Amino acid sequence: MKNTAPRFYRRLLLVYPKRFRRKYGNEAIRQLQSDLREARNAGPIRAALGQVVGVADFILAGFSERIASRKAAAKAKRPPRSGMMMISSAAQDLRFAARSFLRQPGFTAVAVLTLALGLGTMTAVFSVVNGVLLRPLPYPDAARLVRVWSEYEEQGWTRSAVSRPDIADIRLLDGVDFVEGFVPNTFTLPADGRSMLVEGSYVSGGLLEGFGLAPAVGRDIRQEENRRSAAPVVVVGHSFWQRRFAGDPDILGTMMQIDEESYEVVGIAPPGFDFPQGSQLWVPHRHPCYGSRGCRNLGAVGRLAPGTELSQAQAALTVLGTSFREQYPGTNGQVSFRYEPLIDVMVGEVRAGLWVLLGAVTLMLLVVCANLANLLLARASARRGEVAVRTALGASRGRLMRQFLVESLVIAGLGCGAGLAAASGLVSGFKTAMAGSFPRVAEVGMDANVILFAVALMGLVAIVFGSSPALHLVGQSVVGGLRGRDGGHAGRREGAARSWLLGAEVALSVVLMVGAGLLMRSLGEMYEVDQGFEHREVLRFTLTLPPGEYGDPESLVSLFQEVEATVDALPGVAAVGSVVGPPLGRQGPSSGNVDVEGRPAPEPSDVTFASVHAATPGYFATLGFQVIRGRGLEREDHVGGTPVAVVSERFARENFSEREVLGQRFQVAVATGFGKTWTAVGVVRDTRSSLTGDLRAQVYVPLVQAISDLRVQQQDLTRALRTLTVHVRGSASGIDLLPVIQRQLEAVDARIMTAGVETVAAAIHRAAGPTRHQLQLMSLFAALAVVLAAVGLYGVVSYLVSQRTREIGIRLVLGARGGEITGMVVRQGIIPAGAGIAAGLAVSLGVGRVLGSLLYEVQHADPLVFGAVALLTLALSAGAILIPARQAVKLDPTVALRLE
Amino acid sequence: MPNRTKHDVDHLLPLKPALYLILLALTDGDRHGYSIKKEILNRTDGKVKLGAGTLYRSIRQLVDRELIEESDKRPDPALDDERRNYFRLTRLGRRVAQAETERLAMLVQVARSSRLVG
């Protein structure tokens, strides 16, 4: 609300009379601003509440002030002269509205609060949609930025990494200005004798130019700096530079220790640039296999030439892919290339979900509107007499219509003000809660678009819920109104309008509840997926090693052996084991082509892939992997022995189908470099590496053997072991063991730190995150909608009872039994409610399709969800109807008849 | 200022709590709006927090009833924000605050004797 705030406050001030505005206006606004600022410091809910209370106080005091000044003026002046016509009738409308609301503070409060609720959540959701989906990425000409992917049609992999030689060739194509590759990485920097972790990337060349940016200081990385012989250089992120070096420009040219190597600082990135994924360090990518076309371990980002359509550029890229398939069948036989707009990649995962949420909150807002329309209708019937008098006295229909619209605008305006305040609280709450786990969170905010949206919405809402009672009242018969009774006709019409509104409310809440129900079932299914391993009570973490130590395989292996032995000896620990590329990890494991010894090179379409996981002997026992044939990994598998591997069922099936697996020798070309010839000694059950992903072929090899060759290049060793994760199974809750474990680690080497500590259950929880968040918000909206619908139902039925008090009294006197009266009243409510439920369920058949990818293993017309929603809504409606119905029966006939 | 009778004072009682608290906040010196709010917050241990609307509406009422008035006196201009209005108690305001205090004290005394409160 930054720059629009003053205007917003000045508008609020208009509630006050002129004299007050002139004298105290500025100060009062300043005071309000500082109040709201203070309120914002509390927790998200209290902050939102504080904002609403602050604004509401301001508005209400304004109304009181206006009334007071009117009274004072009336006292001071003689009865109004004919010059009264000079007062504009709009101002008159406003004053009239204010007065009539103050006479009914309960009605006003309910109306404003429900509307604030509806508009506030809608505005909040919209500002997220606006910041994440609608606003362009914060780079010049961001629409031209694309990601470049390899696709493996056979395997169904559509977003795979590319290789350096591929990038070099793509860069020469028409229609693309720039393509560079990158590998996100966590770097280790020395900090006071310990290590500090900093997110960064290996890049094939400078990214800044391609993003249309220039370094803040110094220069970007150059292409030729990727040669192994070139001096290592680094570009530092702006925020890291500010944080760590206090923005000192003199760090240019100094050396920086990163992952055991010295890098010269050559540049500082411009503020805000952190591509990819929050990077703050960029260093040249100098992987040993970078010259090989089959070594696909780079993400690639590019920029289309100005004026080039994505489809044109894609056509050229497709041609290149096809020709490479013939030219390099060994490495590119299954590969084609694809551009995808960068923004799609960044927000693609949340896009569907956000639109669905916006849809859901729109439905809720509609329920709010229907409810308000009902409230206003009820109020309108109470004002039938007033309207009749005014019509009789000569007020034109237009004048009356305008009066009603002004009234609903005033309510909508108040609701909108409070809603905006609530929305700003909700948005800041969202940003805190989602920081780091949601794309582009930092860019979410209440900008001019959002305010405009809220105000437009307010106008729309005011017209929608304001016009129906207005039309209804203005059309009534004057005589009937004056007699204080229904002109029959109008009453029936009003009844029908209310029934329709009620039915619609119920139907909308049913749709929302079905959506929430389907998501809930999906989430349940996700947690129920058989991961192929036992995750209960398993705690895991990686180790951050002190700089300059454990740089060779022997000392590293002995460190891990010591760590595992120490942890294993702890009471309460059942098993310990470590693995590179753990299941449900933040980074997926790397896969490569499988090459079986003695098997002729396969046709391009028959190439098989597998991921390789270096593990310690205790790993299988810790996660409860079941060895089906042969044996697992054992302590006897040492450096000097034959390199052995335990393969997954799927690996065995894909590569050897019917043949005996044990004793077979094979290689897997993975970027992590475990490039030995392995002999299969066992088969384990398949496990999943992502929550709901496919089962992929996996190979487990002894850590000792896997890394024994990696001494040559230290960088490779650190990179290979980046995801080496220690898993500990406790007899009790795993997380309780953490402090004890950390104390033991300190005894081994005080400079070792644990990182990425989590339980495997938490990793599953995290993987289910998108569905979970969606579910939470959707359930909230559904709950609000159904409560509003029930309140609406209750209100309408009580109103009907009050209208028919006299009739009920007569019936009771004439001997009608309680049951008959109840039945009569219940029928009036249950028919629209029942019709609403039926219509809602019918519409809900389409909800599954809208939710689409958010659902997992759930039928779109899941009978359980539909049944439960129908029953729940029916029960709530019945409750809301029965309360007033029973009151009707308890009426004392004599009192009822004496009324009127 | 014309002479006020006891009748005038009684006529203004009882005071709304917000008005009373503002009068009390001004007993030991002139203050501007924000400082009044702070003072009340302090004196009530943070229990009474006047919203901006209520605060200035109350100030307007007190000014209209001539219980407080805008003061020309300013503290050191270097320390002060020029745009702020300062307010001070009028003689009538002081008398009304005293009368209200006596009235409340009397009520509390009655309450005490009925052993409702210690």
HADDOCK unambig.tbl for C-alpha pairs under 7 A between the chains (distance, minus, plus):
assign (segid A and resid 24 and name CA) (segid B and resid 56 and name CA) 6.84 0.50 0.50
assign (segid A and resid 27 and name CA) (segid B and resid 84 and name CA) 6.92 0.50 0.50
assign (segid A and resid 28 and name CA) (segid B and resid 52 and name CA) 5.70 0.50 0.50
assign (segid A and resid 28 and name CA) (segid B and resid 53 and name CA) 6.75 0.50 0.50
assign (segid A and resid 28 and name CA) (segid B and resid 56 and name CA) 6.29 0.50 0.50
assign (segid A and resid 31 and name CA) (segid B and resid 34 and name CA) 6.65 0.50 0.50
assign (segid A and resid 31 and name CA) (segid B and resid 52 and name CA) 5.45 0.50 0.50
assign (segid A and resid 32 and name CA) (segid B and resid 52 and name CA) 4.95 0.50 0.50
assign (segid A and resid 54 and name CA) (segid B and resid 51 and name CA) 6.04 0.50 0.50
assign (segid A and resid 57 and name CA) (segid B and resid 51 and name CA) 6.21 0.50 0.50
assign (segid A and resid 57 and name CA) (segid B and resid 53 and name CA) 5.87 0.50 0.50
assign (segid A and resid 57 and name CA) (segid B and resid 54 and name CA) 6.74 0.50 0.50
assign (segid A and resid 58 and name CA) (segid B and resid 51 and name CA) 6.96 0.50 0.50
assign (segid A and resid 58 and name CA) (segid B and resid 52 and name CA) 6.21 0.50 0.50
assign (segid A and resid 58 and name CA) (segid B and resid 53 and name CA) 4.04 0.50 0.50
assign (segid A and resid 58 and name CA) (segid B and resid 54 and name CA) 6.89 0.50 0.50
assign (segid A and resid 61 and name CA) (segid B and resid 53 and name CA) 5.20 0.50 0.50
assign (segid A and resid 61 and name CA) (segid B and resid 54 and name CA) 5.64 0.50 0.50
assign (segid A and resid 61 and name CA) (segid B and resid 57 and name CA) 6.56 0.50 0.50
assign (segid A and resid 62 and name CA) (segid B and resid 53 and name CA) 6.78 0.50 0.50
assign (segid A and resid 65 and name CA) (segid B and resid 57 and name CA) 6.68 0.50 0.50
